[in-house]
């Protein structure tokens, strides 16, 4: 499973699940190219743990705001007659708020607050350097993605894909 975040100009948005689904039908080479330009971001199956980094336990324990929009935040757009997960839509204004939050966020502080919960599934103390590095890299990638998206004045569409 992969959680995709894709920058979209507000003028191009359509309120249609079919349209949103087409946004995510590109081949991996195209996706990688957009990731390199910070126009798309992909989180692996650990996206819930990245959510925990920003929002704490239980998920969305943080008060509503930019930190809750980083991963799982946004207005849901449901598929018609389908059990697929909904798309999530962040407006350009919300994207700007997330970008400002991430630029100001101190990763060491985020890690300190979530460390115990993030390391629990791995059980070994020697896993911390690798896991901390993974979360730090993800934080940098998300910060770059949201900063570039805010600079363009774009919205973000998110979707959990399998």
JOTA-V294210 format. One record per residue. N is the residue number from 1. RES is the residue in one letter. SS is DSSP state (hx for helix, st for strand, lp for the rest). PHI is phi in degrees with one decimal (NA if undefined). NEAR is the number of other ideal C-beta (glycine too) atoms within 10 Angstrom. Layout:
n:res:ss:phi:near
N:RES:SS:PHI:NEAR
N:RES:SS:PHI:NEAR
//
This chain:
n:res:ss:phi:near
1:X:lp:NA:11
2:X:st:-132.5:14
3:X:st:-107.1:22
4:X:st:-97.8:20
5:X:st:-123.5:25
6:X:st:-129.6:23
7:X:st:-76.8:24
8:X:st:-141.2:22
9:X:lp:-60.4:11
10:X:hx:-54.8:13
11:X:hx:-68.2:8
12:X:hx:-90.0:10
13:X:lp:-63.5:18
14:X:lp:-126.8:12
15:X:lp:-87.5:8
16:X:lp:-139.3:12
17:X:hx:-57.8:18
18:X:hx:-64.4:9
19:X:hx:-63.6:15
20:X:hx:-58.6:22
21:X:hx:-62.2:15
22:X:hx:-62.1:11
23:X:hx:-58.6:17
24:X:lp:-107.0:16
25:X:lp:-97.2:8
26:X:lp:-72.6:15
27:X:lp:-73.6:8
28:X:hx:-63.8:9
29:X:hx:-64.3:8
30:X:hx:-65.7:11
31:X:hx:-61.8:18
32:X:hx:-61.0:12
33:X:hx:-64.4:13
34:X:hx:-66.9:17
35:X:hx:-60.8:18
36:X:hx:-61.5:9
37:X:lp:-95.4:11
38:X:lp:60.6:19
39:X:lp:-108.7:18
40:X:st:-151.7:24
41:X:st:-138.2:23
42:X:st:-128.5:18
43:X:st:-108.1:21
44:X:lp:-77.4:12
45:X:lp:-60.5:11
46:X:lp:-86.5:18
47:X:hx:-57.4:20
48:X:hx:-64.9:12
49:X:hx:-72.5:20
50:X:hx:-66.7:22
51:X:hx:-58.2:22
52:X:hx:-62.3:22
53:X:hx:-56.5:25
54:X:hx:-91.5:26
55:X:hx:-109.9:21
56:X:lp:82.2:17
57:X:lp:-109.9:11
58:X:lp:-67.4:7
59:X:lp:-49.8:14
60:X:lp:61.1:16
61:X:lp:-69.5:10
62:X:lp:-70.6:13
63:X:lp:-61.4:8
64:X:lp:-51.6:9
65:X:lp:159.8:12
66:X:hx:-53.7:22
67:X:hx:-64.3:22
68:X:hx:-83.0:21
69:X:hx:-96.5:23
70:X:lp:-55.8:24
71:X:lp:-107.0:26
72:X:lp:-98.6:18
73:X:lp:-81.3:22
74:X:lp:135.0:22
75:X:st:-76.3:11
76:X:st:-73.5:10
77:X:st:-123.5:18
78:X:lp:-87.4:11
79:X:lp:-72.2:14
80:X:lp:-80.2:7
81:X:lp:59.4:7
82:X:lp:-139.0:10
83:X:lp:-95.9:5
84:X:lp:-64.8:14
85:X:lp:-61.3:16
86:X:lp:-71.1:17
87:X:st:-76.8:24
88:X:st:-122.4:21
89:X:st:-121.6:19
90:X:st:-106.6:26
91:X:lp:-71.8:16
92:X:hx:-59.5:19
93:X:hx:-64.9:12
94:X:hx:-65.2:19
95:X:hx:-61.0:27
96:X:hx:-60.6:19
97:X:hx:-62.0:18
98:X:hx:-65.5:29
99:X:hx:-59.6:22
100:X:hx:-64.8:14
101:X:hx:-60.8:18
102:X:hx:-65.9:23
103:X:hx:-62.3:11
104:X:hx:-87.1:9
105:X:lp:-67.7:18
106:X:lp:-96.0:8
107:X:hx:-57.9:16
108:X:hx:-58.3:10
109:X:hx:-68.5:9
110:X:hx:-58.4:20
111:X:hx:-63.1:17
112:X:hx:-58.2:10
113:X:hx:-74.9:15
114:X:hx:-106.8:20
115:X:hx:-49.7:15
116:X:hx:-59.9:9
117:X:hx:-67.3:13
118:X:hx:-70.7:22
119:X:hx:-87.9:15
120:X:hx:-51.0:9
121:X:lp:-64.4:10
122:X:lp:-96.2:12
123:X:lp:62.2:7
124:X:lp:-110.4:8
125:X:hx:-61.3:8
126:X:hx:-75.2:7
127:X:hx:-79.7:14
128:X:hx:-59.5:14
129:X:hx:-58.7:9
130:X:hx:-67.0:10
131:X:hx:-67.6:18
132:X:hx:-61.6:16
133:X:hx:-61.7:10
134:X:hx:-63.1:16
135:X:hx:-68.6:21
136:X:hx:-64.1:15
137:X:hx:-65.0:10
138:X:hx:-64.5:20
139:X:hx:-60.5:19
140:X:hx:-62.1:12
141:X:hx:-63.7:15
142:X:hx:-65.3:23
143:X:hx:-61.9:20
144:X:hx:-64.6:16
145:X:hx:-60.9:27
146:X:hx:-67.6:28
147:X:hx:-63.2:18
148:X:hx:-64.4:15
149:X:hx:-63.6:26
150:X:hx:-64.5:22
151:X:hx:-58.5:12
152:X:hx:-80.7:16
153:X:lp:74.7:14
154:X:lp:-94.0:23
155:X:st:-91.6:22
156:X:st:-129.2:25
157:X:st:-111.2:22
158:X:st:-122.2:25
159:X:st:-157.8:20
160:X:st:-87.3:17
161:X:st:-115.5:13
162:X:lp:-115.5:7
//
